Amino acid sequence: MKYTANQLSGLLASKHSQDVFVVECKNGPTQSARKGELLKLDAWAMSRSWTRPAMYGYEIKVSRSDFLKDDKWHGYLEYCNYFSFICPPGLI
């Protein structure tokens, strides 16, 4: 089955239905960012917990070529405790 990015994002939203969930989450304001500074995660979630808060970052990939050429994902790591690529089965 072929999945679209929107379908995969919807599955993540369901998984994080009890959490704070943001699609296309930026690391700052678009207007004041200098070239190359603005990062945008495909999805970001924060668990609703006072004792064990955690932030999850997600990059959604629907093609192998998009996955292979992505070189910006390392910049996302400082904004989350857990980072994952989300893709259809067998893509990676």
Secondary structure, DSSP 8 states (H G I E B T S, - for coil): ----HHHHHHHHHHHTTTSEEEEEEESS-TTT--TTT--EEEEEEE---SSS--EEEEEE-SSHHHHHH---GGGGGGG-SEEEEE--TT--
